[in-house]
Amino acid sequence: MTKLRLAIVGAGPAGIYAADILMKSERAFDVSIDLFDRLPAPYGLVRYGVAPDHPRIKGIINALREVLDRGDIRIFGGVDFGTDITIDDLREHYHAVIFTTGAIRDADLEIPGIDLDGSYGAADFVNWFDGHPDVPREWPLEAKEIAVIGNGNVALDVARMLAKHADDLLPTEIPDNVYRGLKASPVTDVHVFGRRGPMQVKFTPLELRELGEQHDVDMVLHDEDFDYDEASKNAIATNKQVMVIDRILGKWRKEAEEERTPASRRLHLHFYAKPVEVVGEDGKVVGFRYERTRPDGQGGVEGTGEIRELPIQAIYRAVGYFGSPLQGIPFDEHRGVIPNIEGRVQQEDESSPGQFNEQLPGVYASGWIKRGPVGLIGATKSDAMETVQHLIRDQAHWWTPAHPEEQAVVDLLDSRGVRYTDLAGWQRLDAHEIALGAEQERARVKVVPRDEMVEISRGEA
Ligand SMILES: Cc1cc2nc3c(=O)[nH]c(=O)nc-3n(C[C@H](O)[C@H](O)[C@H](O)COP(=O)(O)OP(=O)(O)OC[C@H]3O[C@@H](n4cnc5c(N)ncnc54)[C@H](O)[C@@H]3O)c2cc1C
């Protein structure tokens, strides 16, 4: 029976689901899968994106872990595609590759002052609070008043993590340096800005509701944002999700009228606010200028010309993630994805530059690098299903590797001195983190430095 040797690059949910689906699929050939990731630990953004105070979502790792623990998929952590292994290497050792490299950097927001000291991308902050090994350990948390730009779930994660009292994060898996950094933060006010109205937000009700459940943090809303136009009223009447969002915001507005002891921190939601400029002084952020917008009658907004300014000392843009190009693989610079049709990677048509409509044999994509950085973890499963089905059907177009033997790629990595980690290594690191957590009556304490992760995984610590 033919044996498909498949490389999957990216051990986030998209990569693990693709491997699992292929293993369980009906097919006329055997399969042997190698899963590569540049990080010493698997699970991608579930480990390094999902906020630590979302244990239910972090729990998806348990399902992904069960797939890896079966032991029928080899994993190679700490192997960077483009540095440690190239597309030519993959062609020599495999019949096909699926890229599931996700999206890890912030999309740009082109307004004056965005590069000032005190202006940050959400992805960088998320990497820090989730203990990503390749970012600095320290994060500058000196601002009392902070703006967060964006009206999606990542903006809410960032605002919540900034406003939350560090002690309320102690039961979670936050690394020690993150706890210490947040504990010393002098923040009093976090302002979230959205360009559109409260009924046009991109965040989901569950994540919104959570904002109001924080201890010693008051929610602040502004009456002027709640004079609903017809499109908003219609959205409330016809869309259950919007109806729930309306209810949550309405409840907070009512609560704000009641007499209570004021909290020491506030989380403000501002709608109809289009970013205009990050205001600076001596190279540092001192304010945020925005234009008040209004509904345009068609579900969108238009500028009113009224410019407002709020004093702040730090600003975070949470306006979306963006994929990164991979060496030797087609890339759509506008969308930040690998160009593909249902997961089959397309190369640029030489006669019409910018048009990607010629299938690149043997190369597939899944997850955020296929679809763009939108959608929950569950969506990467259906994504993987589609890609894997095409891979199976394309058997006649797979590559013909010179060295498909399983040992050959191990020898290649060894000959290059790549200090990769494997499944047993991940299990060692996992057990180590859980043991560290147990000492402090916490579920886990993450190991952050890359060298330490590798040493523990390889049994060298
Ligand atoms: C801040 C944030 C919070 C989120 N919260 C939630 C939530 O609460 N609930 C929910 O359902 N979804 C949430 N999501 C969405 C969820 O994380 C994504 O849907 C999912 O992770 C996408 O999976 P993926 O496998 O495509 O990419 P990723 O999870 O990004 O995995 C990609 C993997 O590829 C690896 N990689 C990248 N480049 C290379 C390379 N050159 N060589 C080798 N390996 C490479 C990376 O290290 C990574 O491990 C959140 C996303 C973010 C950004």
The ligand as a Tripos MOL2 file, in Angstrom:
@<TRIPOS>MOLECULE
LIG
   53    58     1     0     0
SMALL
NO_CHARGES

@<TRIPOS>ATOM
      1 C1         -5.6580   37.1800   21.4840 C.3       1 LIG1
      2 C2         -6.5060   36.0640   20.9410 C.ar      1 LIG1
      3 C3         -7.4980   35.5070   21.7420 C.ar      1 LIG1
      4 C4         -8.2950   34.4700   21.2410 C.ar      1 LIG1
      5 N1         -9.2570   33.9490   22.0400 N.ar      1 LIG1
      6 C5        -10.0530   32.9700   21.5650 C.ar      1 LIG1
      7 C6        -11.0760   32.4190   22.3840 C.ar      1 LIG1
      8 O1        -11.2650   32.8310   23.5360 O.2       1 LIG1
      9 N2        -11.8360   31.4140   21.8400 N.ar      1 LIG1
     10 C7        -11.6280   30.9200   20.5590 C.ar      1 LIG1
     11 O2        -12.3170   30.0000   20.1240 O.2       1 LIG1
     12 N3        -10.6750   31.4530   19.7670 N.ar      1 LIG1
     13 C8         -9.8880   32.4520   20.2320 C.ar      1 LIG1
     14 N4         -8.9260   32.9800   19.4250 N.ar      1 LIG1
     15 C9         -8.7980   32.4660   18.0420 C.3       1 LIG1
     16 C10        -7.9250   31.1940   17.9540 C.3       1 LIG1
     17 O3         -6.7320   31.4110   18.6670 O.3       1 LIG1
     18 C11        -7.6480   30.8710   16.4840 C.3       1 LIG1
     19 O4         -8.8880   30.5890   15.8610 O.3       1 LIG1
     20 C12        -6.7370   29.6550   16.2740 C.3       1 LIG1
     21 O5         -5.6560   29.6430   17.1670 O.3       1 LIG1
     22 C13        -6.1850   29.6270   14.8570 C.3       1 LIG1
     23 O6         -5.4940   28.4160   14.7230 O.3       1 LIG1
     24 P1         -4.2750   28.1870   13.7170 P.3       1 LIG1
     25 O7         -3.8110   26.7990   14.0020 O.co2     1 LIG1
     26 O8         -4.6730   28.5560   12.3470 O.co2     1 LIG1
     27 O9         -3.1260   29.2420   14.1440 O.3       1 LIG1
     28 P2         -2.2470   29.3460   15.4460 P.3       1 LIG1
     29 O10        -3.0100   28.9830   16.6460 O.co2     1 LIG1
     30 O11        -1.6070   30.6870   15.3820 O.co2     1 LIG1
     31 O12        -1.0740   28.2420   15.2460 O.3       1 LIG1
     32 C14        -0.0530   28.4250   14.3050 C.3       1 LIG1
     33 C15         1.2120   27.6880   14.7310 C.3       1 LIG1
     34 O13         2.1680   27.7760   13.6740 O.3       1 LIG1
     35 C16         3.4560   27.9920   14.2090 C.3       1 LIG1
     36 N5          4.3050   28.6410   13.2060 N.ar      1 LIG1
     37 C17         4.1630   29.8780   12.6810 C.ar      1 LIG1
     38 N6          5.1510   30.1300   11.7900 N.ar      1 LIG1
     39 C18         5.9410   29.0170   11.7580 C.ar      1 LIG1
     40 C19         7.1320   28.6720   11.0420 C.ar      1 LIG1
     41 N7          7.7250   29.5170   10.1790 N.pl3     1 LIG1
     42 N8          7.6950   27.4450   11.2620 N.ar      1 LIG1
     43 C20         7.1200   26.5850   12.1580 C.ar      1 LIG1
     44 N9          5.9960   26.8620   12.8540 N.ar      1 LIG1
     45 C21         5.4110   28.0680   12.6510 C.ar      1 LIG1
     46 C22         3.1790   28.8890   15.4230 C.3       1 LIG1
     47 O14         4.2540   28.8300   16.3640 O.3       1 LIG1
     48 C23         1.8730   28.3110   15.9610 C.3       1 LIG1
     49 O15         2.1210   27.3120   16.9420 O.3       1 LIG1
     50 C24        -8.0990   34.0010   19.9000 C.ar      1 LIG1
     51 C25        -7.1080   34.5750   19.1100 C.ar      1 LIG1
     52 C26        -6.3210   35.5870   19.6180 C.ar      1 LIG1
     53 C27        -5.2720   36.1950   18.7320 C.3       1 LIG1
@<TRIPOS>BOND
     1     1     2 1
     2     2     3 ar
     3     2    52 ar
     4     3     4 ar
     5     4     5 ar
     6     4    50 ar
     7     5     6 ar
     8     6     7 ar
     9     6    13 1
    10     7     8 2
    11     7     9 ar
    12     9    10 ar
    13    10    11 2
    14    10    12 ar
    15    12    13 ar
    16    13    14 ar
    17    14    15 1
    18    14    50 ar
    19    15    16 1
    20    16    17 1
    21    16    18 1
    22    18    19 1
    23    18    20 1
    24    20    21 1
    25    20    22 1
    26    22    23 1
    27    23    24 1
    28    24    25 2
    29    24    26 1
    30    24    27 1
    31    27    28 1
    32    28    29 2
    33    28    30 1
    34    28    31 1
    35    31    32 1
    36    32    33 1
    37    33    34 1
    38    33    48 1
    39    34    35 1
    40    35    36 1
    41    35    46 1
    42    36    37 ar
    43    36    45 ar
    44    37    38 ar
    45    38    39 ar
    46    39    40 ar
    47    39    45 ar
    48    40    41 1
    49    40    42 ar
    50    42    43 ar
    51    43    44 ar
    52    44    45 ar
    53    46    47 1
    54    46    48 1
    55    48    49 1
    56    50    51 ar
    57    51    52 ar
    58    52    53 1
@<TRIPOS>SUBSTRUCTURE
     1 LIG1         1 GROUP 0 **** ****
